[in-house]
Amino acid sequence: MRKAKEAEFLASCEELLDRMKSYCGNESARKRIVERGQKRCTDGEYAYVHRFKIALDAISQS
Protein backbone atom coordinates (compact mmCIF):
# COMPACT_ATOMS: atom_id res chain seq x y z
CA MET A 1 0.00 0.00 0.00
CA ARG A 2 1.17 3.50 -0.77
CA LYS A 3 1.08 5.89 2.17
CA ALA A 4 -1.49 8.68 1.85
CA LYS A 5 -2.57 7.27 -1.52
CA GLU A 6 -4.20 3.92 -0.60
CA ALA A 7 -3.85 3.78 3.18
CA GLU A 8 -2.50 5.63 6.18
CA PHE A 9 0.25 4.35 8.46
CA LEU A 10 0.67 6.01 11.82
CA ALA A 11 3.48 5.83 14.37
CA SER A 12 1.86 7.51 17.37
CA CYS A 13 -1.39 8.61 18.94
CA GLU A 14 -0.43 12.21 18.22
CA GLU A 15 -0.02 11.42 14.55
CA LEU A 16 -3.42 9.71 14.58
CA LEU A 17 -5.07 12.79 16.08
CA ASP A 18 -3.38 15.09 13.57
CA ARG A 19 -4.45 12.90 10.66
CA MET A 20 -8.01 12.64 11.98
CA LYS A 21 -8.27 16.42 12.27
CA SER A 22 -6.93 16.80 8.77
CA TYR A 23 -9.33 14.30 7.22
CA CYS A 24 -12.39 15.47 9.17
CA GLY A 25 -12.45 18.59 7.06
CA ASN A 26 -11.50 16.95 3.79
CA GLU A 27 -14.11 14.47 2.61
CA SER A 28 -12.73 14.29 -0.93
CA ALA A 29 -9.29 13.20 0.36
CA ARG A 30 -10.91 10.52 2.56
CA LYS A 31 -12.93 9.20 -0.37
CA ARG A 32 -9.87 9.10 -2.66
CA ILE A 33 -7.89 7.02 -0.17
CA VAL A 34 -10.83 4.68 0.42
CA GLU A 35 -11.41 4.16 -3.30
CA ARG A 36 -7.74 3.58 -4.07
CA GLY A 37 -7.29 1.25 -1.09
CA GLN A 38 -10.34 -0.80 -2.03
CA LYS A 39 -9.17 -1.03 -5.64
CA ARG A 40 -5.72 -2.19 -4.54
CA CYS A 41 -7.29 -4.88 -2.34
CA THR A 42 -9.74 -6.17 -4.94
CA ASP A 43 -7.72 -5.78 -8.14
CA GLY A 44 -4.12 -5.92 -7.00
CA GLU A 45 -1.74 -8.12 -5.10
CA TYR A 46 -4.10 -8.42 -2.13
CA ALA A 47 -6.88 -10.06 -4.16
CA TYR A 48 -7.56 -13.73 -3.44
CA VAL A 49 -6.73 -14.69 -7.02
CA HIS A 50 -3.24 -13.24 -6.69
CA ARG A 51 -2.69 -14.80 -3.24
CA PHE A 52 -3.82 -18.25 -4.44
CA LYS A 53 -1.50 -18.01 -7.43
CA ILE A 54 1.46 -17.29 -5.14
CA ALA A 55 0.53 -20.24 -2.90
CA LEU A 56 0.07 -22.64 -5.81
CA ASP A 57 3.35 -21.52 -7.41
CA ALA A 58 5.16 -22.15 -4.11
CA ILE A 59 3.60 -25.61 -3.79
CA SER A 60 4.47 -26.56 -7.37
CA GLN A 61 8.11 -25.50 -6.86
CA SER A 62 8.59 -27.60 -3.73
Kinemage of the C-alpha trace (Angstrom):
@kinemage 1
@onewidth
@group {chain A} dominant
@subgroup {mainchain}
@vectorlist {calphas} color= white
{ca met a 1} P 0.000 0.000 0.000
{ca arg a 2} L 1.171 3.498 -0.771
{ca lys a 3} L 1.077 5.895 2.171
{ca ala a 4} L -1.495 8.685 1.848
{ca lys a 5} L -2.570 7.265 -1.522
{ca glu a 6} L -4.204 3.922 -0.605
{ca ala a 7} L -3.847 3.779 3.182
{ca glu a 8} L -2.496 5.634 6.183
{ca phe a 9} L 0.253 4.349 8.463
{ca leu a 10} L 0.674 6.014 11.824
{ca ala a 11} L 3.479 5.831 14.371
{ca ser a 12} L 1.856 7.506 17.366
{ca cys a 13} L -1.386 8.606 18.941
{ca glu a 14} L -0.426 12.213 18.223
{ca glu a 15} L -0.016 11.419 14.552
{ca leu a 16} L -3.415 9.710 14.583
{ca leu a 17} L -5.065 12.788 16.082
{ca asp a 18} L -3.377 15.092 13.571
{ca arg a 19} L -4.453 12.901 10.663
{ca met a 20} L -8.010 12.638 11.984
{ca lys a 21} L -8.266 16.419 12.271
{ca ser a 22} L -6.929 16.805 8.772
{ca tyr a 23} L -9.325 14.305 7.220
{ca cys a 24} L -12.386 15.465 9.171
{ca gly a 25} L -12.451 18.595 7.057
{ca asn a 26} L -11.497 16.951 3.791
{ca glu a 27} L -14.107 14.466 2.611
{ca ser a 28} L -12.727 14.287 -0.927
{ca ala a 29} L -9.291 13.196 0.361
{ca arg a 30} L -10.910 10.521 2.557
{ca lys a 31} L -12.928 9.202 -0.373
{ca arg a 32} L -9.867 9.098 -2.659
{ca ile a 33} L -7.889 7.015 -0.167
{ca val a 34} L -10.833 4.679 0.416
{ca glu a 35} L -11.415 4.158 -3.297
{ca arg a 36} L -7.735 3.576 -4.069
{ca gly a 37} L -7.290 1.253 -1.095
{ca gln a 38} L -10.335 -0.802 -2.035
{ca lys a 39} L -9.168 -1.033 -5.642
{ca arg a 40} L -5.723 -2.194 -4.539
{ca cys a 41} L -7.293 -4.885 -2.345
{ca thr a 42} L -9.743 -6.167 -4.940
{ca asp a 43} L -7.723 -5.784 -8.143
{ca gly a 44} L -4.117 -5.917 -6.998
{ca glu a 45} L -1.744 -8.120 -5.104
{ca tyr a 46} L -4.096 -8.424 -2.125
{ca ala a 47} L -6.881 -10.060 -4.161
{ca tyr a 48} L -7.563 -13.734 -3.444
{ca val a 49} L -6.727 -14.691 -7.021
{ca his a 50} L -3.240 -13.245 -6.689
{ca arg a 51} L -2.691 -14.800 -3.238
{ca phe a 52} L -3.821 -18.245 -4.435
{ca lys a 53} L -1.497 -18.013 -7.429
{ca ile a 54} L 1.460 -17.291 -5.136
{ca ala a 55} L 0.529 -20.235 -2.895
{ca leu a 56} L 0.073 -22.639 -5.815
{ca asp a 57} L 3.350 -21.515 -7.411
{ca ala a 58} L 5.161 -22.154 -4.109
{ca ile a 59} L 3.602 -25.612 -3.795
{ca ser a 60} L 4.467 -26.559 -7.375
{ca gln a 61} L 8.108 -25.500 -6.861
{ca ser a 62} L 8.593 -27.605 -3.735
